[in-house]
Amino acid sequence: MDQDILDEVLSGLPLPALMVGADERISGCNGTALALLGAGLVGRHHAFVLRQPEVLAAISKAMVNRQMAEARHVIPGPSHEVIHRLTAAPVGRSVLCTFEDLSDREQMDAMRRDFVANVSHELRTPLTSVLGFIETLRGPAREDSAARDRFLGIMQTEAERMVRLVRDLLHLSKVEAQERQRPTDRHDVARLIYSAAQSLRLMADAAKIRLVLVGLDDPVEIFADPDQITQVATNLIENAIKYGGPNKEVIVTLSHESGLRGPKVRLAVKDQGEGIDSFHLPRLAERFYRIDGHRSREKGGTGLGLAIVKHIAQRHRGRLVIDSVPGEGSTFSVLLPAG
């Protein structure tokens, strides 16, 4: 094939593509293949460029048997692998190789598997505990009233934990389903946050935490889903109360600030707890990610609260920001468009 025609054909393909000639050298490629595999491909032996045994076997099959073949082409990355499905198709005496990016699909599949595994683990632990206590109550502790009361109390705690988990899973599912639907009605978020804080006063008093509210006296109207903003405020304030430590303050602040894309409203919840090491911060809003799993479960955490907050913020075209210094406490902020 004439080189100019080959280059024109390859450049018209939407996927990264290269041609391996009968001499097993790369005779042509398009710009996206160069971006994927690096410069200087043309003229090099394909084995020195692609290297991976499964890929080389697919190209060899297409070259020798004149049959289409597929293989996984994997490029290691700093955070995740870049995975392509390579298709080797015979074209005359040459082989056309195209690369279809499967990274997002594979990442979603991995997330789905992890999610199912995490949910199964979170439910299996309390279910196993409840079943164990039921067996004990029907057997050795049948006539032991003290043990019965203690076991029933633990069973209630575990059942309530399962209820919270199912509730948060339903909330997360609903938020994700609505994430592309931006709220169309304006609401006073200052009133919503104030109401959420007031509903947690008894919890704060029981934990010997002083709730301080700043910037909630005047109305602040933005496009918002009132139930979801209430949930954001409740989740953040409740977490701060749980992990803030006794005889401390939790400061809830609503403020205005400018941004590159227009004015913003910032809800900030600051605690005076132990703080969080910096390497945990990027993962805190992941589903089921916990710094201290045992402590979180003891305090009734499901590992989904911050994931819910993150998705609600994204639905409102905002974002979740976490700042923390070990020994000095943490600040969880949600920035929302004011316009």
C-alpha positions as semicolon CSV with decimal commas, in nm:
position;residue;x (nm);y (nm);z (nm)
1;M;0,000;0,000;0,000
2;D;0,124;0,348;-0,086
3;Q;0,258;0,517;0,230
4;D;0,054;0,834;0,181
5;I;-0,267;0,637;0,141
6;L;-0,180;0,423;0,445
7;D;-0,115;0,731;0,659
8;E;-0,441;0,889;0,542
9;V;-0,642;0,574;0,620
10;L;-0,484;0,533;0,964
11;S;-0,537;0,900;1,052
12;G;-0,907;0,859;0,974
13;L;-0,953;0,584;1,230
14;P;-1,097;0,705;1,567
15;L;-0,901;0,444;1,768
16;P;-0,524;0,427;1,812
17;A;-0,406;0,217;1,518
18;L;-0,084;0,094;1,361
19;M;0,008;-0,131;1,071
20;V;0,258;-0,413;1,102
21;G;0,410;-0,500;0,764
22;A;0,514;-0,838;0,626
23;D;0,867;-0,768;0,757
24;E;0,715;-0,745;1,110
25;R;0,806;-0,379;1,135
26;I;0,557;-0,098;1,197
27;S;0,486;0,061;0,861
28;G;0,244;0,328;0,977
29;C;0,044;0,463;1,271
30;N;-0,195;0,745;1,356
31;G;-0,156;1,029;1,605
32;T;-0,351;0,860;1,882
33;A;-0,122;0,556;1,861
34;L;0,178;0,786;1,895
35;A;0,019;0,946;2,202
36;L;-0,045;0,601;2,350
37;L;0,282;0,424;2,267
38;G;0,532;0,707;2,220
39;A;0,708;0,869;1,926
40;G;0,930;0,698;1,671
41;L;0,714;0,391;1,607
42;V;0,743;0,369;1,230
43;G;1,025;0,143;1,113
44;R;1,071;-0,036;1,448
45;H;1,006;-0,405;1,495
46;H;0,665;-0,444;1,656
47;A;0,802;-0,675;1,929
48;F;1,022;-0,393;2,062
49;V;0,724;-0,158;2,081
50;L;0,446;-0,380;2,216
51;R;0,655;-0,640;2,407
52;Q;0,364;-0,811;2,588
53;P;0,351;-1,186;2,507
54;E;-0,028;-1,201;2,470
55;V;-0,021;-0,909;2,225
56;L;0,266;-1,053;2,022
57;A;0,086;-1,389;2,004
58;A;-0,228;-1,220;1,866
59;I;-0,028;-1,035;1,598
60;S;0,155;-1,356;1,507
61;K;-0,175;-1,542;1,473
62;A;-0,314;-1,274;1,246
63;M;0,010;-1,270;1,042
64;V;0,047;-1,648;1,001
65;N;-0,311;-1,780;1,005
66;R;-0,467;-1,473;0,841
67;Q;-0,732;-1,469;1,116
68;M;-0,846;-1,183;1,337
69;A;-0,716;-1,210;1,694
70;E;-0,762;-1,015;2,018
71;A;-0,548;-0,957;2,328
72;R;-0,531;-0,736;2,637
73;H;-0,272;-0,459;2,621
74;V;-0,189;-0,319;2,965
75;I;0,009;-0,004;3,045
76;P;0,090;0,037;3,418
77;G;0,000;0,380;3,559
78;P;0,062;0,570;3,884
79;S;-0,294;0,518;4,013
80;H;-0,444;0,251;3,786
81;E;-0,364;0,047;3,479
82;V;-0,457;0,166;3,130
83;I;-0,615;-0,135;2,960
84;H;-0,686;-0,171;2,589
85;R;-0,834;-0,449;2,382
86;L;-0,596;-0,494;2,090
87;T;-0,755;-0,629;1,772
88;A;-0,513;-0,765;1,512
89;A;-0,676;-0,798;1,169
90;P;-0,501;-0,921;0,853
91;V;-0,498;-0,663;0,572
92;G;-0,324;-0,796;0,263
93;R;0,018;-0,914;0,377
94;S;0,011;-0,675;0,673
95;V;-0,170;-0,670;1,008
96;L;-0,381;-0,376;1,128
97;C;-0,371;-0,333;1,507
98;T;-0,631;-0,116;1,679
99;F;-0,654;-0,035;2,051
100;E;-0,993;0,003;2,221
101;D;-0,971;0,164;2,567
102;L;-1,140;-0,056;2,828
103;S;-0,998;0,122;3,133
104;D;-1,322;0,287;3,247
105;R;-1,522;-0,031;3,196
106;E;-1,268;-0,243;3,384
107;Q;-1,250;0,017;3,660
108;M;-1,630;0,018;3,694
109;D;-1,634;-0,362;3,706
110;A;-1,367;-0,357;3,978
111;M;-1,563;-0,093;4,174
112;R;-1,878;-0,302;4,142
113;R;-1,700;-0,614;4,268
114;D;-1,545;-0,421;4,558
115;F;-1,882;-0,267;4,641
116;V;-2,058;-0,605;4,652
117;A;-1,775;-0,751;4,860
118;N;-1,787;-0,460;5,105
119;V;-2,164;-0,471;5,143
120;S;-2,151;-0,847;5,194
121;H;-1,884;-0,807;5,460
122;E;-2,068;-0,526;5,637
123;L;-2,390;-0,728;5,650
124;R;-2,232;-1,066;5,722
125;T;-2,065;-0,952;6,045
126;P;-2,381;-0,834;6,230
127;L;-2,589;-1,117;6,081
128;T;-2,340;-1,375;6,208
129;S;-2,348;-1,209;6,549
130;V;-2,728;-1,203;6,564
131;L;-2,757;-1,567;6,452
132;G;-2,500;-1,670;6,713
133;F;-2,690;-1,500;6,992
134;I;-3,022;-1,648;6,875
135;E;-2,866;-1,995;6,889
136;T;-2,731;-1,925;7,239
137;L;-3,067;-1,791;7,361
138;R;-3,244;-2,099;7,232
139;G;-2,990;-2,322;7,405
140;P;-2,752;-2,260;7,700
141;A;-2,894;-1,914;7,790
142;R;-3,260;-2,010;7,759
143;E;-3,323;-1,970;8,134
144;D;-3,051;-1,710;8,208
145;S;-3,239;-1,380;8,229
146;A;-2,925;-1,167;8,277
147;A;-2,755;-1,318;7,972
148;R;-3,079;-1,291;7,776
149;D;-3,109;-0,918;7,842
150;R;-2,743;-0,860;7,754
151;F;-2,765;-1,062;7,433
152;L;-3,089;-0,895;7,327
153;G;-2,923;-0,555;7,375
154;I;-2,632;-0,658;7,151
155;M;-2,873;-0,801;6,892
156;Q;-3,063;-0,474;6,886
157;T;-2,738;-0,282;6,832
158;E;-2,638;-0,509;6,543
159;A;-2,986;-0,491;6,388
160;E;-2,980;-0,110;6,409
161;R;-2,639;-0,115;6,240
162;M;-2,785;-0,316;5,951
163;V;-3,078;-0,076;5,926
164;R;-2,837;0,221;5,906
165;L;-2,634;0,045;5,638
166;V;-2,940;-0,032;5,425
167;R;-3,065;0,325;5,473
168;D;-2,733;0,474;5,363
169;L;-2,713;0,238;5,065
170;L;-3,058;0,354;4,955
171;H;-2,958;0,719;5,003
172;L;-2,640;0,668;4,803
173;S;-2,826;0,491;4,524
174;K;-3,085;0,770;4,505
175;V;-2,821;1,043;4,504
176;E;-2,622;0,873;4,228
177;A;-2,939;0,829;4,019
178;Q;-3,011;1,205;4,048
179;E;-2,651;1,324;4,010
180;R;-2,702;1,461;3,656
181;Q;-3,026;1,639;3,751
182;R;-2,936;1,979;3,884
183;P;-3,184;2,124;4,140
184;T;-3,419;2,380;3,984
185;D;-3,571;2,547;4,292
186;R;-3,412;2,800;4,526
187;H;-3,407;2,734;4,900
188;D;-3,268;2,902;5,210
189;V;-2,973;2,677;5,296
190;A;-2,901;2,876;5,615
191;R;-3,236;2,767;5,757
192;L;-3,182;2,406;5,646
193;I;-2,838;2,389;5,809
194;Y;-2,966;2,556;6,126
195;S;-3,251;2,302;6,153
196;A;-3,008;2,012;6,101
197;A;-2,778;2,149;6,373
198;Q;-3,066;2,197;6,616
199;S;-3,179;1,837;6,562
200;L;-2,834;1,722;6,678
201;R;-2,821;1,936;6,995
202;L;-2,914;1,646;7,223
203;M;-2,646;1,428;7,066
204;A;-2,389;1,706;7,112
205;D;-2,491;1,759;7,474
206;A;-2,461;1,386;7,545
207;A;-2,110;1,387;7,395
208;K;-2,018;1,706;7,590
209;I;-1,968;1,895;7,266
210;R;-2,054;2,264;7,228
211;L;-2,216;2,346;6,893
212;V;-2,122;2,690;6,760
213;L;-2,322;2,824;6,462
214;V;-2,180;3,107;6,251
215;G;-2,339;3,284;5,953
216;L;-2,682;3,122;5,978
217;D;-2,883;3,426;6,089
218;D;-2,949;3,573;5,743
219;P;-3,121;3,387;5,457
220;V;-2,889;3,238;5,189
221;E;-3,091;3,123;4,890
222;I;-2,935;2,902;4,621
223;F;-3,057;2,634;4,382
224;A;-3,069;2,330;4,610
225;D;-3,248;2,011;4,704
226;P;-3,361;2,081;5,062
227;D;-3,358;1,717;5,175
228;Q;-3,008;1,660;5,041
229;I;-2,865;1,980;5,189
230;T;-3,014;1,879;5,523
231;Q;-2,851;1,538;5,484
232;V;-2,511;1,696;5,405
233;A;-2,529;1,916;5,714
234;T;-2,649;1,628;5,932
235;N;-2,376;1,390;5,813
236;L;-2,094;1,641;5,860
237;I;-2,211;1,770;6,200
238;E;-2,284;1,419;6,329
239;N;-1,934;1,302;6,226
240;A;-1,778;1,603;6,397
241;I;-1,968;1,528;6,718
242;K;-1,868;1,160;6,709
243;Y;-1,498;1,223;6,651
244;G;-1,447;1,569;6,800
245;G;-1,373;1,457;7,155
246;P;-1,549;1,560;7,480
247;N;-1,540;1,917;7,617
248;K;-1,459;2,053;7,272
249;E;-1,638;2,269;7,015
250;V;-1,785;2,190;6,675
251;I;-1,805;2,508;6,468
252;V;-2,056;2,517;6,182
253;T;-1,999;2,811;5,946
254;L;-2,186;2,928;5,637
255;S;-1,996;3,191;5,438
256;H;-1,969;3,351;5,096
257;E;-1,657;3,353;4,881
258;S;-1,557;3,423;4,522
259;G;-1,446;3,157;4,275
260;L;-1,321;3,120;3,921
261;R;-1,669;3,017;3,807
262;G;-1,861;3,270;4,012
263;P;-1,958;3,327;4,376
264;K;-1,970;3,030;4,612
265;V;-2,136;2,938;4,938
266;R;-1,920;2,740;5,178
267;L;-2,057;2,517;5,452
268;A;-1,767;2,434;5,684
269;V;-1,785;2,202;5,984
270;K;-1,476;2,219;6,204
271;D;-1,402;1,985;6,493
272;Q;-1,125;1,985;6,753
273;G;-1,055;1,614;6,744
274;E;-0,739;1,415;6,681
275;G;-0,705;1,519;6,317
276;I;-0,633;1,296;6,020
277;D;-0,301;1,205;5,860
278;S;-0,265;1,354;5,512
279;F;-0,233;1,020;5,332
280;H;-0,590;0,931;5,434
281;L;-0,747;1,251;5,299
282;P;-0,772;1,162;4,926
283;R;-0,964;0,842;5,009
284;L;-1,196;0,959;5,286
285;A;-1,496;0,999;5,053
286;E;-1,459;0,650;4,906
287;R;-1,733;0,403;4,991
288;F;-1,656;0,202;5,303
289;Y;-1,314;0,362;5,351
290;R;-1,242;0,397;5,721
291;I;-0,935;0,519;5,908
292;D;-1,022;0,304;6,207
293;G;-1,285;0,046;6,112
294;H;-1,346;-0,082;6,465
295;R;-1,389;0,266;6,611
296;S;-1,616;0,371;6,325
297;R;-1,845;0,071;6,375
298;E;-1,854;0,130;6,751
299;K;-1,984;0,481;6,683
300;G;-2,245;0,357;6,438
301;G;-2,065;0,455;6,119
302;T;-2,143;0,275;5,791
303;G;-1,850;0,406;5,588
304;L;-2,089;0,571;5,340
305;G;-2,158;0,914;5,496
306;L;-1,885;1,111;5,320
307;A;-1,950;0,930;4,990
308;I;-2,310;1,050;5,012
309;V;-2,194;1,406;5,089
310;K;-1,954;1,400;4,791
311;H;-2,223;1,286;4,546
312;I;-2,474;1,542;4,675
313;A;-2,213;1,815;4,632
314;Q;-2,146;1,699;4,277
315;R;-2,517;1,699;4,198
316;H;-2,527;2,064;4,308
317;R;-2,218;2,135;4,088
318;G;-2,011;2,177;4,402
319;R;-1,738;1,981;4,575
320;L;-1,628;1,841;4,908
321;V;-1,302;1,972;5,056
322;I;-1,128;1,815;5,357
323;D;-0,854;1,986;5,557
324;S;-0,694;1,831;5,862
325;V;-0,385;1,859;6,077
326;P;-0,305;1,574;6,318
327;G;-0,357;1,696;6,674
328;E;-0,546;2,008;6,566
329;G;-0,875;1,877;6,428
330;S;-1,041;1,863;6,088
331;T;-1,258;2,085;5,870
332;F;-1,503;1,935;5,622
333;S;-1,633;2,191;5,372
334;V;-1,889;2,175;5,093
335;L;-1,865;2,450;4,831
336;L;-2,182;2,519;4,633
337;P;-2,253;2,768;4,351
338;A;-2,431;3,075;4,482
339;G;-2,563;3,182;4,142
